[in-house]
Amino acid sequence: MTPLAIEARGLAKTYRKGLRGGGVRALDGIDLAVAPGEVFGLLGPNGAGKTTAVKILLGLTRPTAGEARLQGIAAARPESRRRVGYLPEGHRFPGYLTARQTLSIFGRMSGVAPALLSSRIPLLLERVRLSTWSDVKVKRFSKGMTQRLGLAAALVHEPDVLLLDEPTDGVDPVGRREIRDLLHEEARNGRAILLNSHLLSEIELTCDRVAVLRNGTVAAEGRIADLTASGFRYKLAGTGLDDGLVELFRSSGADVERVNGHLRLTARDAGHLNALVDAARGRGVLLTELSPLRSSLEDVFVDLVRSDGPVGGKETP
């Protein structure tokens, strides 16, 4: 059986304040699992525990309780990170290096043979649209170009797992789409990708599943389509959507409002929805659209983080 690429079970972390005890509980028993070929989004407001979770996966800090594994290997063991590519937020490269030199150094530090690097680096620079800048010093790069180079550095040793922190920060809309396409391609090639970003619109377009952290716990986790589903809420468009029909819908228990020439309605269940459609047709309405309405990921995120008191790590006695 193929192990999960990224796995966290009961992960908890408390940062102590001093010798007298007490501290901040950054993580409070979270469970996460990312399979090979999956793009997973880790979301949460500042202080929710995202950075701590990534630090534990990278072996930069140890959990107070629980365990984390990469490719079935405990995250505390150095060999777990040999097949991991990491793009930190706000990364910097020495300005006197060129893009080619930067990738060469990262590749050699990751154990890639120089002969293999000579063929791999031009292909990587092409994929991140930096071919014409390959021999230009990094100090001349814009923030978006630096992001692209950082992504190439994370991929230079062809890792099995990618941990990416704000990969499209500072990238223009065309560049964001190109990076999104690249990540989807990497996932199709079997890489597991854990993506941490505040750009919820990008997460919505990029990820298969997401987890929302709040106060160190998982407030919600699942496929985006399931998290953004809004029950039996539908947009109904057509001719003959008069006030009489609206009143008929409301008398049956449906919640109805007019919006820009169409109706937004909420039914109790599938049977109720079909009854509403039948009633509309019975009145001679010509339906041109009946489509489900969904909340945006941003709506879901805001509702979750506002739902229960202040956001951030919890104080422990």
N, C-alpha and C positions, 0 to 999 in steps of 0.2 A: 504493500500500500504506500503510495507517494505521500510523504509528510507534508503538512501545511507549510507554506513558505514563511509565514509570520504567525506566531501564536503567543498569546498572553492569557494566563489563567490566574484569576484572583490577585492581579497585580496591585500592590499598594506601596506607597512611599510617603514617609513623614520626614520633613526637614526639621530637625531640632533647633530650637532658638538659643539654647545655652545649657549650662550645667544644671540649672534648676529644673530642667524638664519642660514639657510643653513644646509646642511647635505648630507647624502648618502641615496638614495632610494634603499633599498634592494629588495623590491617587488613592482611591478607596475601594480596591477590589474589582478592577475592571477585567473583562474578558473580551479578547479580540482574536479574530482568525482571518487570515488572508490566504487564498489558494493561489497556486501558480496560474498565471494568465489572467489575474484579476486586478482591477484598478480600484483601490479602496481609499475613501476620503476620511480623514480624521479631522473633525471640526470641533469648534468650541471657542468661547470668548477668551480674552486674555486671563490667565490664571486658572484655566479649567483643567490643566494637566497634560496638554498635548506635548509640550517640549519635554517634560519629565518622562513621558512614555517613550518618546524617541530616544532620549538619552539612555534609558534602560535597555532598549533594543540594541543600541550601539555599544553597550558595555561601559558607558561613561559614568554611570552611577548604578548602584545596586538597589533592588527593591527592598522594602521593609518586610514584605510578605509576597507570596505568590511566585510565579516563574514566567520567564519569557524565553521563546525559542525561535531561532532562524534556521530554516531547512532542517528542523528536528534537533538542532544542536543548541544547548543552553547559551543564552546571550552573553553570559559572563565569560565564556570561553573564547579566546582570541580567534580560533579557527571558524567560529560562526560568522565572522565578518569578512572572510576572504572572498566571498561571492556576493558582497553587498556594495552597491553604489549609493553614495550619499551626496545630496545637494543641500547644504545648510542655507538658512536665510541670511542675506547680507554678506555673502562670501566675497573675498577679495583675492586677487592674484597679484604677484609682483609686477609692477608696471613696466619693468625693463624687459620682461619676457614677451615673446611673440605668442600667438595662439598655438602655433605648432610646437614651440618649445614647452609651453605649459602642459599640453597633452602628453608630450614625451616624458616629462618629469612625473606626471601623475601615473602614466602607464608603467614606467619602470618601478615606481614605488609600489604598484599593485602586482608586480611580478610578471609583467608582459615582456616577452623577448623583444629586443630592439628590432630585429628583422620583421617581426609581426607588426610592430608599431608603425614601421615605415609605410606599410600598406594600409593599416587600419586608420591612421590619423586623417589622411585626405578624405576617406569615405565619411568619417564622423563629421569633419568640418563641412562637407557637402550637405549632410543631413540636417545640420543646424544652421545652414545658410551663412557660413562664414568662410567659404572657400577663397573668396577674393581678399579676405583679411588674414589669411593664414600666417603671413610673415610680417604683419603689422604689430607693433608693440601694444600690449594690453592697456597701457595708460591712455591710449587714444580711443578706447572702446566706450560706447554708451552703456548705460545700465542694462538695457535690453540685450545688447551684445554680450555683456558679461554674464548675464543669465544663460544665454545660449551656450557660451563656452563652459560654464559650470555644469550644464547638463551633459555636454560632450565628455567632460572630465569624469562625471559619474558613470558614464557608459563605456569608458575606454578599455576596461578589462572584461567587458561583456558579462556583467554580474547576473545572478539569478534573481536578486531582490534589489529594488530601488526604493530608497527613502528620500522623498523630495519635499523640501520645505519652501513654500511659495515659489514654485518653479517659473511662473509667468509674471512675477512682480517686475514692473517697469517695462514689460514687453508690449508693443503696440498690438492692435486687434489682429492684424494679419499674422504677426509672429505668434500670438496666443493660439491661433488656429493651427499653425504649423507645428507647434509644440504638442498641442492636443492630438493631432494626427500621428505624430511620432510616438507618443505614449501609447496610443491604441495599437500601433504596429508592434511596439515592444511587448505589450500584453498578448497579442496574437502569437508572438514567438515564445510565449510561456513564462515571461518575467512577471513576478508579483510586484505590484507597485503600491506603496503607501504614500498618499499625497496629503500634505497639510497645507491648507490655504484659507485665507479670508475672502477670496474671490468666489463667492458662492455660485455665481452664474457659471464660472469655469468648472467648478466641482460638479454642477448639475449636468454639464455637457460631457464631462470626462469620465466620471466614476461609475462603476457598476453598483457599489454599495457604499454607504457612509455610516459612521458612528458619530454622534454628537456627545461630547464630554461636557459635563456640567458639575462643578464642585467636586471634581475628581472621580465622578462616576459616569457610567454610560446612561445618558438620559433617553436615548433612542438609537436604534441600529437597524439597518435593513436596506433593501433596494430603494432607490430614489423614487421610483414609480409608486411603491407602496407607501412610503412616508408622505408623499405629496398628494395622495388620493384624498378626495374630500367627500367621501360618501356618495350618495345619489344626488349630486349637484350637476346640472346640465345646462348647456346653452341650447335654446330652441329658437330657430329662425324660420321664417316663412311668411306667407301672405295671409291676411285675415286674423292677425293676432290682436283682436280688439279687447276693449275693457270687459265685455261680457265673458270672454274666454278666461281672462285673468281672474275674474270673480268666481267663475266655475272651478278653476284650479284651486283657488284659496278655500272655497267651501268644502273641497275634498281633503283638506289638510295639508296641501302643498304650500311651501314658502315661495312666493313669486315676486320678482321685481323686473321692471323694464330698464334696459341698458342699451342705448344707441340703436334702437329699432328692433332689438330681439329681446327674448325673455331669458332670465336666469331663474331656474326653478330647482327646488330641493324636494325630492320625493322620499317617502318612508322606506321603500324597498323596490325591487325590480317589478313586482306586480303592480304597485302603485304607479310607477313610471309608465308602464304599458297602458294602464287605464287612462292616464293623462293624454298620452298620444292618441289613443282611440277616441277620447272625447274631442280632441282638437280636430281630428279627421271627420268626426261626426258633424262638426259645425262647418265643414267645408274648407278647413285650413289646408293650404298646400305647403307642406313642410319641405324646407330646403336644407336644414341642418339640425342634427341632434347630436351634440358632442359633449363628453364629460368634461367638467371643469376641475382643474387641479390647483392646489396652492403652489406657490413657488417654494423652492428650497429655503429661500430667505425668510418667507413667512413662517415655515415650520421651525427654522432655527430660532427666530426671534421669540416665537411662542414658547419654545422649550426653555430658553435661557431666562425668560422673564417669569416663569411659572412658579418659582418657589424661593423667594428671598434673594439675598445678595449673591453675586457671582464671584467665584474665586476660590482659592484653597481654603479649607476649613480649619479653624483653630482646634487644637487638641489640648486637653488638660495635662 
